[in-house]
Amino acid sequence: MRLLRSRPTPPGPASPGDVLAAADGLHVRLGSRDVLCGVDVDVRAGEVLALVGPNGAGKSTLLGALAADLPAARGTVRIHGRPAGEWSAPELALRRAVLPQAAALSFPFTVAEVVRMGRAPHDSSPAEDDLTIAEAMAATEVSAFAGRPFSALSGGERARVALARVLAQRAPLLLLDEPTAALDLKHQELVLRVCRERAREGDAVVVVLHDLGLAAAYAHRVAVLHAGRVAADGPPGEVFTERLLSEVYEQPVEVVPHPRTGALLVTPKRNL
Amino acid sequence: MTVLDKQVEAAAPAAAPRGGRGTAWLIGAGLVAALLVLVPVAGALGAYPIPVGDVWASLQHRAGLGGAGLDRVAESVLWNVRFPRIVLALLVGASLGCAGALMQGVFGNPLAEPGVIGISAGAAVGAVASIAFGITFLGTWTVPAFAFLAGLATVLLVYALSRSGGRSEVVTLILTGIAVNAFAGALIGLFLFFADAAAIQQITFWQLGSLSQATWPKVLAVLPCAVVGLGLAPLYSRRLDLLALGERPARHLGVEVERLRIVLILVIALLTAAAVSVSGIISFVGLVVPHLLRMAAGPGHRFLVPGSALLGALVLLAADLAARTVAVPAELPLGVLTALLGSPFFFWLLRRTRRRQGGWA
């Protein structure tokens, strides 16, 4: 079967600043609802882009559209410069990797087997695969339970295994939907450090986050989504203002500099 | 970087998957060896016993590798009665086992099985229709062809009814199976009502799930379906593994999910039709066989798909041998025997899953 089908061509190298994914006037409808109404976003190589915003603002939908999962009702999505719909599934698999919000598995594959699934798009040698898999598992600290069945893991462990699989795919565009949702403090930091590391190596990373403090600390750029539109887009230092965040989240928010480092801290305004 | 390297090294030994490739090879070799033993034994046992050594000699003789022919009666019993039946048992068992493994992979659900969710009953409707109405325009291929078309329609129906949001929930799947089985049963009853006495007798015999009417023309009739199905199935093993992650993640990893599903549903219908058109509804083989192998060698489809075909062939050959030898001179219906052994396993599976994860939701 493999002999009959021509292998998909791998992407050429990207230099920092190249736009690897772009939404242009994007409208997406889910059922009868317009979830995104005119979104413009560029995703650049060498950059961590955080998508933040209240529940139902369209963060996951935007991620799905950038992943070529959801079709555009109007406007366009381009992945590596080409309209999303024109790529075949094997070609896309070499260009973007996606971490879904919930990791499910129908059969009790082991952790190592699940991470190995990330190598499926590649026609690489087993030795190269082994090395990539071991690196991905070390980076997400899941090597210790490589032999255990995925179904026997806790929620946070599963989330890290799913991330390891996505890292093993070695795609230049990483789309991560709430990778920190099930994780403890230490592993939240770990995952975002991994994101920065991948960006430093020249990949484009899009990450949906709820923790604005994490976004402020680790993202190069933040897009604040509000009711299907981009309310603001820029470096966290410019975008995260008390006025904007209080309005978008309909909750008074304080933005203060960290007493030691001066980094931005974002907290809800509490009067306890 | 050195820290990372150390971690990588430490990870390497732990990365060997449980029940790895070694176990799979071992089990595969064991299954082949068991088949090589059981085939001549099945040829030897029966109402007219033939020594196993003579069976080997006759096999070698026919293959032109020396050996010696047997006397006229033994030769006739062996080659006109037992071997067609053995080959048919192997084909039907392999088809059922393989169809079960594929179906569980496509539905992402360990309970999917042609018998349980009504595909076999659907295929049976086609087969019964062709017998009841005396349709023969495709010669010996008429019954398999009708079984295939009806089976295909049923898989598509069950698939469409039981899926929502890219997954099929167990409850929906089983309830759909109940509805489909009931409807197929009603249709079969209706066809029996319209059929003449000879056709009724033929249908009743066939419905019990027996291989006792095996002949070489029957083997030839199901051979195309079974060979095409069994040949295509292993090509999709890797993609079935990825499908375990869910449809979207599988697509993210480069699987053309829609096309994969359509091809596999065709293959499942082919295999089920091959099995049902000769031997009626033999349930639980497609359920039990992949489960046993998954427990022993893990869920990877590269071993599971061909392994299920091998173990299915072995199980059905053994069951058929038991069916025709335990109650001599009478013969137990094969379908009755497999259901008798398979149903308790099904029950145990339900209990075990319930205990471990509070049931299937």
Interface residues (C-beta under 8 A of the other chain):
Chain A: M1 P8 A67 D69 S88 A89 P90 L92 A93 L94 R96 A97 V98 P100 A103 A104 L105 S106 F107 P108 F109 T110 A112 E113 V114 M117 G118 A120 P121 D130 L131 I133 A134 E135 M137 A138 A139 S143 A144 F145 A146 G147 P149 Q169
Chain B: L4 Q7 V8 A10 A11 A12 A14 A15 A16 P17 R18 G105 G108 N109 P110 R167 L235 R238 D241 L242 L243 A244 L245 G246 R248 P249 R251 H252 L253 G254 V255 E256 V257 R294 G298 P299 G300
